[in-house]
């Protein structure tokens, strides 16, 4: 018998990334890394400054706290660790947001593999990656984006827990729910969806379910207890901030208009997913037309277990429906981005559109369309927000000359002071731009408010001086805190800088009022502790 020839490395590689492979993990990893690179790189190189939310997280990452004045702490803890390694470059916040996105997509794919084939699960995962909260808004390192992975993990573990009565899955569910809650309190909507599912399916009648709920709840409470203790001590913290964001509208007519705007905006944010499904369906439909009607395969959804179809529809839609019902009843205005985590299962809804049959061909078409959309979207977003906006003279966060502002105000400090600059009193945006470009030793004294900046040593701030900066630009000025105005009145040196916002001649101008509060002689005796 002739010996079997050795398999060449090229053949191994082709099998490794074959769409016909029984193991699509390498393909999934490559596609997720491509998504990460596209959106991180093109956004990172095109933006002179990050989005407002990204800057807020960079400023908060000055210290590890049990909570911050607007939100729970987990996203800031994550960024704090990354900042400790990489410093505070602009690109880091975009990269961190997209890390959350690709982890979410991985967890969505793993959930899909529980219900159907790896190939079909990847089709659904790729489609959901086109939702705006995973692309143009996925580069926004805010608490909505950073909650995506925890919610996706909770949904996957909830599925495993209820299907297999797995105590490990219940424990993991408690962990993911704890992470979701420590990211944003809106996780309660997802918890309510889980409870309603258990109620509707009758699983609450089973003792095993209650054992799992108890285990998950204990883990959840252990994780969030320190934050809840911190929260109890806050006179004005995340709860007060959330309340200020949800002041009821005066009439139900205004609420209806607000809900309509919320739905229309989010329809636009899933439009790329819908368009991709339509294009792929039309493309695949050519093959179906050549098949006799009697032999045409049914929809993919029909081959799922009935319980899985119900799970996808109920858990996929319940958070959105619950939010609309509660907001409508209480006349609460809704911000469109509050729906960030509501669409993680929407890629699976394509199973009610696509037909079964040649899954490899369907996956190939999906990869081509999705990758094309992602390439065009990431390049287009980077160009529109960066070079094109800069050339046209459109002022935006992305074109803000943060590095030049920091250089000039730092030069003023160095011209008047012999000591290094370590503290900037300003709003989050302007102060963040100054601090991140000067160096890691510079902290932001947000709005001159110690409650908003707990990392600032009060005694040191009062005796060691600071730079005070106020954005006086005519275009898009930020709110000026009364405490910052009061600090500006204490400055001994002050002036105004005017810096072109964009590269267009005669374009908008960034106007920064600066002032210096000099250090006192007793500053040298202050220990640098909180």
Phi, psi and omega per residue, in radians:
X1 nan 2.342 3.131
X2 -1.207 2.391 3.103
X3 -1.158 2.563 3.107
X4 -1.234 2.182 -3.119
X5 -1.123 2.549 3.127
X6 -1.125 2.594 3.119
X7 -1.426 2.176 -3.132
X8 -1.222 2.745 -3.139
X9 -1.113 -0.563 3.137
X10 -1.167 -0.652 3.100
X11 -1.184 -0.664 3.116
X12 -1.089 -0.746 -3.134
X13 -1.152 -0.673 -3.126
X14 -1.166 -0.620 3.099
X15 -1.244 -0.632 -3.102
X16 -1.027 -0.654 -3.087
X17 -1.932 0.390 3.128
X18 -1.336 2.413 3.094
X19 -1.247 -0.248 3.102
X20 -1.573 -0.050 -3.089
X21 -1.155 2.596 3.073
X22 -1.376 -0.190 3.121
X23 -2.163 1.813 -3.084
X24 -1.670 0.159 -3.102
X25 -0.968 -0.828 3.119
X26 -1.032 -0.710 3.122
X27 -1.123 -0.742 3.135
X28 -1.076 -0.784 -3.124
X29 -1.081 -0.764 3.138
X30 -1.080 -0.780 -3.117
X31 -1.158 -0.669 3.113
X32 -1.197 -0.694 3.107
X33 -1.159 -0.626 3.068
X34 -1.072 -0.763 3.092
X35 -1.037 -0.811 -3.132
X36 -1.053 -0.812 -3.091
X37 -1.167 -0.807 -3.100
X38 -0.987 -0.909 -3.032
X39 -1.366 -0.545 3.118
X40 -1.287 -0.779 -3.046
X41 -1.243 -0.913 -3.056
X42 -1.176 -0.553 3.068
X43 -1.310 -0.721 -3.102
X44 -1.110 -0.675 -3.095
X45 -1.469 -0.261 -3.081
X46 -1.711 -0.278 -3.081
X47 -1.774 2.273 3.016
X48 -1.431 -0.388 3.125
X49 -2.530 2.695 -3.131
X50 -1.389 3.067 3.025
X51 -1.171 2.862 -3.066
X52 -1.026 -0.817 -3.118
X53 -1.062 -0.670 3.129
X54 -1.106 -0.740 3.126
X55 -1.138 -0.667 3.107
X56 -1.029 -0.760 3.132
X57 -1.154 -0.666 3.101
X58 -1.090 -0.694 3.132
X59 -1.181 -0.796 3.133
X60 -1.090 -0.520 -3.100
X61 -1.216 0.163 3.033
X62 -1.213 -0.369 -3.113
X63 -2.690 2.680 3.075
X64 -1.578 1.983 -3.127
X65 -2.145 2.844 3.082
X66 -1.374 -0.101 3.095
X67 3.131 2.847 3.122
X68 -2.171 2.853 -2.894
X69 -1.113 -0.218 3.116
X70 -2.025 -0.494 -2.974
X71 -2.548 2.885 2.981
X72 -1.118 3.014 -2.870
X73 -1.658 -0.276 -2.889
X74 -0.985 -0.841 -3.137
X75 -1.029 -0.641 3.140
X76 -1.219 -0.644 3.069
X77 -1.047 -0.764 -3.134
X78 -1.073 -0.827 -3.131
X79 -1.165 -0.598 3.104
X80 -1.000 -0.773 3.118
X81 -1.098 -0.730 3.138
X82 -1.209 -0.672 3.110
X83 -1.115 -0.624 3.116
X84 -1.080 -0.450 -3.116
X85 -1.653 -0.815 -2.977
X86 -1.808 -0.137 -3.010
X87 1.439 -2.692 -3.070
X88 -2.134 0.907 3.080
X89 -1.255 2.714 -3.119
X90 -1.014 -0.738 -3.024
X91 -1.135 -0.406 -3.022
X92 -1.076 -0.652 -3.112
X93 -1.222 -0.651 3.083
X94 -1.131 -0.755 3.138
X95 -1.075 -0.737 -3.125
X96 -1.145 -0.734 3.075
X97 -1.040 -0.732 -3.122
X98 -1.306 -0.422 2.989
X99 -1.078 -0.737 3.080
X100 -1.075 -0.698 -3.116
X101 -1.114 -0.863 -3.058
X102 -1.262 -0.514 3.036
X103 -1.149 -0.679 3.076
X104 -1.060 -0.807 -3.119
X105 -1.108 -0.656 3.089
X106 -1.083 -0.774 -3.126
X107 -1.183 -0.623 3.069
X108 -1.115 -0.735 3.113
X109 -1.110 -0.732 3.123
X110 -1.088 -0.679 3.059
X111 -1.078 -0.801 -3.140
X112 -1.044 -0.634 3.137
X113 -1.156 -0.371 3.076
X114 -1.247 -0.454 -3.005
X115 -1.823 -0.503 -3.019
X116 -2.619 -2.896 -3.110
X117 -1.308 2.806 3.097
X118 -1.041 -0.660 -3.113
X119 -1.099 -0.865 -3.131
X120 -1.186 -0.629 3.090
X121 -1.098 -0.622 3.124
X122 -1.230 -0.614 3.057
X123 -1.003 -0.848 -3.132
X124 -1.124 -0.691 -3.118
X125 -1.149 -0.780 3.132
X126 -1.093 -0.668 -3.125
X127 -1.164 -0.729 -3.134
X128 -1.201 -0.390 3.116
X129 -1.158 -0.220 3.134
X130 -1.514 -0.209 3.094
X131 -1.058 2.435 -3.035
X132 -0.993 -0.495 3.137
X133 -1.240 -0.173 3.087
X134 -1.832 -0.163 -3.057
X135 -2.105 -1.666 -3.049
X136 -1.126 -0.477 3.083
X137 -1.759 -0.129 3.078
X138 -1.322 -0.236 3.061
X139 -1.507 -0.057 3.104
X140 -1.536 1.924 -3.071
X141 -1.445 1.230 3.119
X142 -2.024 -3.120 -3.046
X143 -1.257 -0.382 3.060
X144 -1.223 -0.880 3.130
X145 -1.102 -0.727 -3.084
X146 -1.286 -0.191 3.078
X147 -1.517 -0.244 -3.049
X148 -0.970 -0.861 -3.046
X149 -1.155 -0.648 -3.123
X150 -1.188 -0.687 3.112
X151 -1.177 -0.755 3.114
X152 -1.077 -0.743 3.104
X153 -1.122 -0.681 3.123
X154 -1.123 -0.715 3.137
X155 -1.120 -0.761 3.126
X156 -1.078 -0.825 -3.115
X157 -1.211 -0.565 3.079
X158 -1.122 -0.700 3.091
X159 -1.076 -0.837 -3.125
X160 -1.139 -0.697 -3.116
X161 -1.111 -0.745 -3.079
X162 -1.413 -0.431 -3.126
X163 -1.487 -0.710 -3.014
X164 -1.898 -0.021 -3.047
X165 0.935 0.717 -3.074
X166 -1.539 2.082 3.112
X167 -1.214 -0.508 3.049
X168 -1.108 -0.706 3.119
X169 -1.161 -0.694 3.092
X170 -1.088 -0.711 3.116
X171 -1.115 -0.777 3.114
X172 -1.129 -0.609 3.077
X173 -1.059 -0.762 3.095
X174 -1.037 -0.696 3.118
X175 -1.111 -0.881 -3.116
X176 -1.124 -0.655 3.102
X177 -1.156 -0.654 3.071
X178 -1.090 -0.749 3.099
X179 -1.113 -0.721 3.139
X180 -1.106 -0.739 -3.134
X181 -1.202 -0.657 3.118
X182 -1.289 -0.080 3.061
X183 -1.700 -0.830 3.124
X184 -2.830 2.471 -3.061
X185 -1.211 -0.194 3.089
X186 -1.109 -0.171 3.053
X187 -1.004 -0.398 3.133
X188 -1.048 -0.536 3.088
X189 -1.115 -0.738 3.124
X190 -1.172 -0.669 3.102
X191 -1.090 -0.695 3.126
X192 -1.115 -0.664 3.104
X193 -1.103 -0.720 3.095
X194 -1.071 -0.784 -3.114
X195 -1.100 -0.764 -3.138
X196 -1.119 -0.640 3.101
X197 -1.084 -0.790 3.121
X198 -1.093 -0.646 -3.135
X199 -1.201 -0.842 -3.079
X200 -1.166 -0.659 -3.106
X201 -1.455 -0.077 3.121
X202 1.376 0.140 -3.104
X203 -1.251 -0.296 3.093
X204 -1.218 -0.210 3.128
X205 -1.445 -0.111 -3.069
X206 -1.727 2.342 3.142
X207 -1.092 -0.633 -3.126
X208 -1.076 -0.636 3.117
X209 -1.100 -0.754 -3.123
X210 -1.179 -0.563 3.052
X211 -1.115 -0.753 3.117
X212 -1.139 -0.742 3.114
X213 -1.052 -0.732 -3.141
X214 -1.082 -0.804 -3.140
X215 -1.083 -0.828 -3.137
X216 -1.087 -0.695 -3.113
X217 -1.168 -0.713 3.119
X218 -1.064 -0.808 3.132
X219 -1.100 -0.748 3.117
X220 -1.034 -0.840 -3.086
X221 -1.154 -0.670 3.098
X222 -1.075 -0.698 -3.124
X223 -1.200 -0.707 -3.007
X224 -1.658 -0.146 -3.059
X225 -0.974 -0.835 3.136
X226 -1.039 -0.679 3.120
X227 -1.167 -0.707 3.129
X228 -1.126 -0.638 3.084
X229 -1.140 -0.744 3.073
X230 -1.070 -0.762 -3.096
X231 -1.075 -0.653 -3.132
X232 -1.102 -0.472 -3.096
X233 -1.511 -0.087 -3.063
X234 -1.597 2.148 3.060
X235 -1.256 -0.651 3.101
X236 -2.438 1.847 -3.095
X237 -2.460 -2.613 -3.107
X238 -0.983 -0.630 3.141
X239 -1.145 -0.767 3.115
X240 -1.125 -0.691 3.118
X241 -1.120 -0.769 3.115
X242 -1.070 -0.698 3.112
X243 -1.106 -0.662 3.129
X244 -1.187 -0.422 3.137
X245 -1.474 -0.199 -3.043
X246 -2.174 0.672 3.076
X247 -1.188 2.171 -3.074
X248 -1.023 2.522 3.044
X249 -1.289 2.808 -3.016
X250 -1.252 -0.649 -3.059
X251 -2.328 2.816 3.099
X252 -1.243 -0.460 3.084
X253 -1.112 -0.734 3.078
X254 -1.133 -0.622 3.114
X255 -1.161 -0.706 3.109
X256 -1.077 -0.745 3.107
X257 -1.111 -0.685 -3.141
X258 -1.170 -0.759 3.115
X259 -1.113 -0.674 3.113
X260 -1.100 -0.756 3.116
X261 -1.110 -0.714 3.110
X262 -1.035 -0.802 -3.104
X263 -1.217 -0.738 -3.118
X264 -1.127 -0.758 3.129
X265 -1.065 -0.773 -3.123
X266 -1.280 -0.483 3.005
X267 -1.073 -0.713 3.079
X268 -1.102 -0.569 -3.084
X269 -1.395 -0.218 3.009
X270 -1.926 0.173 -3.083
X271 -1.074 -0.659 -3.132
X272 -1.117 -0.665 3.076
X273 -1.089 -0.830 -3.129
X274 -1.069 -0.786 -3.137
X275 -1.081 -0.742 3.135
X276 -1.096 -0.726 3.112
X277 -1.072 -0.748 3.133
X278 -1.093 -0.827 -3.115
X279 -1.084 -0.809 -3.128
X280 -1.138 -0.698 3.136
X281 -1.104 -0.742 3.121
X282 -1.147 -0.762 3.134
X283 -1.068 -0.849 -3.140
X284 -1.208 -0.449 -3.085
X285 -1.117 -0.419 3.120
X286 -1.056 -0.688 3.136
X287 -1.211 -0.677 -3.117
X288 -1.131 -0.590 -3.114
X289 -1.168 -0.442 3.130
X290 -1.432 -0.139 -3.130
X291 -1.685 2.340 3.091
X292 -0.948 2.496 -3.075
X293 -0.967 -0.641 -3.106
X294 -1.196 -0.355 -3.089
X295 -1.854 0.009 -3.112
X296 -1.211 2.333 -3.121
X297 -1.239 2.768 3.109
X298 -1.447 -3.099 3.138
X299 -1.242 2.634 -3.132
X300 -1.035 -0.641 -3.114
X301 -1.006 -0.570 -3.100
X302 -1.176 -0.320 -3.132
X303 -1.638 -0.081 3.043
X304 -1.395 2.710 3.023
X305 -1.101 2.532 -3.125
X306 -1.002 -0.658 3.130
X307 -1.149 -0.593 3.117
X308 -1.248 -0.693 3.087
X309 -1.052 -0.755 -3.136
X310 -1.142 -0.713 3.136
X311 -1.050 -0.840 -3.116
X312 -1.068 -0.776 -3.114
X313 -1.215 -0.778 -3.058
X314 -1.233 -0.953 -3.103
X315 -1.210 -0.525 3.133
X316 -1.237 -0.571 -3.050
X317 -1.839 -0.407 -3.023
X318 -1.006 -0.782 -3.134
X319 -1.044 -0.705 3.123
X320 -1.166 -0.806 -3.119
X321 -1.125 -0.784 3.133
X322 -1.061 -0.738 3.132
X323 -1.078 -0.777 3.136
X324 -1.121 -0.727 -3.123
X325 -1.167 -0.811 -3.115
X326 -1.165 -0.807 3.138
X327 -1.100 -0.728 3.141
X328 -1.102 -0.757 -3.122
X329 -1.179 -0.632 -3.065
X330 -1.696 0.000 -3.126
X331 1.039 0.635 -3.127
X332 -1.506 2.250 3.074
X333 -1.243 2.491 -3.091
X334 -1.979 2.288 2.966
X335 -1.491 2.368 -3.044
X336 -0.989 -0.660 -3.062
X337 -1.260 -0.139 3.050
X338 -1.149 -0.243 -3.138
X339 -1.580 0.209 -3.049
X340 -0.882 -0.763 -3.052
X341 -1.577 0.046 -3.024
X342 -1.393 -0.181 -2.972
X343 -1.994 0.255 -3.042
X344 -1.117 -0.421 -3.135
X345 -1.771 0.045 -3.033
X346 -1.175 -0.382 3.080
X347 -1.113 -0.525 3.137
X348 -1.247 -0.335 3.125
X349 -1.170 -0.291 3.070
X350 -1.134 -0.328 3.124
X351 -1.139 -0.342 3.073
X352 -1.488 -0.053 3.121
X353 -1.944 -0.829 -3.081
X354 -1.348 2.553 3.102
X355 -1.666 2.647 3.059
X356 -1.315 2.973 -3.121
X357 2.457 -1.967 -3.127
X358 -1.499 1.528 -3.099
X359 -1.135 -0.578 3.132
X360 -1.116 -0.751 3.115
X361 -1.126 -0.713 3.126
X362 -1.101 -0.756 3.131
X363 -1.137 -0.729 3.136
X364 -1.059 -0.813 3.114
X365 -1.073 -0.718 -3.135
X366 -1.113 -0.763 3.129
X367 -1.066 -0.798 -3.117
X368 -1.052 -0.863 -3.096
X369 -1.159 -0.803 -3.085
X370 -1.158 -0.791 3.133
X371 -1.095 -0.694 3.089
X372 -1.068 -0.821 3.102
X373 -1.034 -0.741 -3.087
X374 -1.171 -0.743 3.129
X375 -1.107 -0.875 -3.139
X376 -1.104 -0.705 -3.109
X377 -1.162 -0.809 -3.101
X378 -1.187 -0.738 3.113
X379 -1.169 -0.783 -3.131
X380 -1.088 -0.735 3.133
X381 -1.124 -0.787 3.141
X382 -1.076 -0.767 3.132
X383 -1.163 -0.776 -3.079
X384 -1.154 -0.712 -3.092
X385 -1.423 -0.420 -3.080
X386 -1.851 -1.686 -3.026
X387 -0.991 -0.760 -3.115
X388 -1.170 -0.744 3.100
X389 -1.129 -0.682 3.141
X390 -1.131 -0.781 -3.104
X391 -1.205 -0.623 -3.117
X392 -1.419 -0.161 3.127
X393 1.425 0.415 3.136
X394 -1.526 2.001 3.140
X395 -1.267 2.344 3.118
X396 -2.728 2.992 3.063
X397 -1.035 -0.699 -3.047
X398 -1.149 -0.531 -3.109
X399 -1.716 0.051 -3.108
X400 -1.077 2.242 -3.075
X401 -1.394 1.086 -3.048
X402 -1.029 -0.729 -3.111
X403 -1.115 -0.721 -3.132
X404 -1.229 -0.679 3.062
X405 -1.037 -0.824 -3.140
X406 -1.072 -0.740 -3.117
X407 -1.079 -0.768 -3.066
X408 -1.277 -0.710 3.134
X409 -1.244 -0.563 3.087
X410 -1.163 -0.655 3.095
X411 -1.087 -0.655 3.097
X412 -1.138 -0.730 3.111
X413 -1.079 -0.828 -3.104
X414 -1.141 -0.519 3.135
X415 -1.247 -0.443 -3.060
X416 -1.924 -0.382 -3.050
X417 -2.102 2.563 3.107
X418 -1.662 -0.227 -3.116
X419 -1.696 2.683 3.125
X420 -1.149 2.599 3.063
X421 -1.380 2.230 3.140
X422 -2.236 -0.184 -3.057
X423 -2.506 2.301 3.091
X424 -2.137 2.106 3.069
X425 -1.652 2.030 -3.084
X426 -2.961 -3.113 2.988
X427 -1.285 2.924 -3.060
X428 -1.013 -0.765 -3.038
X429 -1.194 -0.996 -3.094
X430 -1.165 -0.787 3.129
X431 -1.076 -0.681 3.116
X432 -1.114 -0.736 3.111
X433 -1.087 -0.696 3.136
X434 -1.186 -0.870 -3.061
X435 -1.130 -0.773 -3.058
X436 -1.167 -0.497 -3.114
X437 -1.542 -0.397 3.136
X438 -1.410 -0.786 3.111
X439 2.759 2.905 -3.060
X440 -1.169 -0.303 -3.125
X441 -1.327 -0.210 -3.078
X442 -1.643 2.193 3.106
X443 -1.894 2.764 3.136
X444 -1.831 2.195 3.071
X445 -1.625 1.493 -2.951
X446 -1.038 2.076 3.077
X447 0.961 0.343 -3.110
X448 1.121 0.437 -3.028
X449 -2.037 2.017 -3.117
X450 -1.139 -0.477 3.102
X451 -1.149 -0.645 -3.141
X452 -1.392 -0.340 -3.113
X453 -2.257 1.219 -3.071
X454 -1.160 -0.236 3.121
X455 -1.335 -0.181 -3.109
X456 -1.492 2.242 3.066
X457 -1.284 1.990 -3.040
X458 -1.062 -0.790 -3.122
X459 -1.117 -0.724 3.133
X460 -1.159 -0.692 3.131
X461 -1.091 -0.665 -3.094
X462 -1.326 -0.472 -3.037
X463 -1.947 -0.282 -3.041
X464 -1.862 0.100 3.040
X465 1.351 3.009 -3.111
X466 -2.932 2.845 2.966
X467 -1.641 2.311 3.092
X468 -1.918 2.301 -3.099
X469 -2.373 2.357 3.136
X470 -2.262 2.297 3.088
X471 -1.397 1.946 3.136
X472 -1.858 0.294 -3.116
X473 -1.098 2.533 3.107
X474 -1.270 -0.536 -3.110
X475 -1.682 2.219 3.059
X476 0.876 0.841 3.068
X477 -1.224 2.563 3.099
X478 -1.515 2.808 3.094
X479 -1.065 2.429 -3.120
X480 -1.851 2.060 -3.125
X481 -1.233 2.505 -3.127
X482 -1.116 -0.513 3.126
X483 -1.209 -0.598 3.094
X484 -1.196 -0.696 3.087
X485 -1.077 -0.710 3.118
X486 -1.130 -0.688 3.100
X487 -1.162 -0.649 3.113
X488 -1.080 -0.586 3.120
X489 -1.173 -0.323 -3.127
X490 -1.598 -0.083 -3.063
X491 -1.249 2.580 3.100
X492 -1.753 -0.391 3.060
X493 -2.219 2.333 3.102
X494 -2.735 2.861 -3.128
X495 -3.041 -2.980 -3.116
X496 -2.345 2.390 3.079
X497 -1.960 2.483 3.047
X498 -2.169 2.140 -3.042
X499 -2.297 2.297 3.094
X500 -0.998 2.310 -3.121
X501 -1.318 -0.681 -3.128
X502 -2.225 -3.134 -3.125
X503 -1.530 -0.037 3.128
X504 -1.333 2.247 3.123
X505 -1.090 2.318 -3.128
X506 1.314 0.238 -3.123
X507 -1.384 -3.008 -3.106
X508 -1.110 2.716 -3.078
X509 -2.088 2.388 2.986
X510 -1.536 2.139 3.135
X511 -1.973 2.099 -3.112
X512 -2.121 2.103 2.998
X513 -1.550 2.248 -3.119
X514 -2.158 2.684 3.083
X515 -2.645 2.725 -3.112
X516 -2.162 2.177 2.958
X517 -1.721 1.923 -3.045
X518 -1.255 2.695 3.108
X519 -1.238 2.653 3.074
X520 -1.548 2.881 -3.116
X521 -1.103 -0.515 -3.114
X522 -1.347 -0.017 -3.097
X523 -1.060 -0.649 -3.069
X524 -1.113 -0.296 -3.137
X525 -1.591 -0.069 -3.091
X526 -1.454 2.233 3.049
X527 -1.420 2.439 -3.061
X528 -1.434 1.256 3.079
X529 -2.293 2.782 3.124
X530 -1.249 nan nan
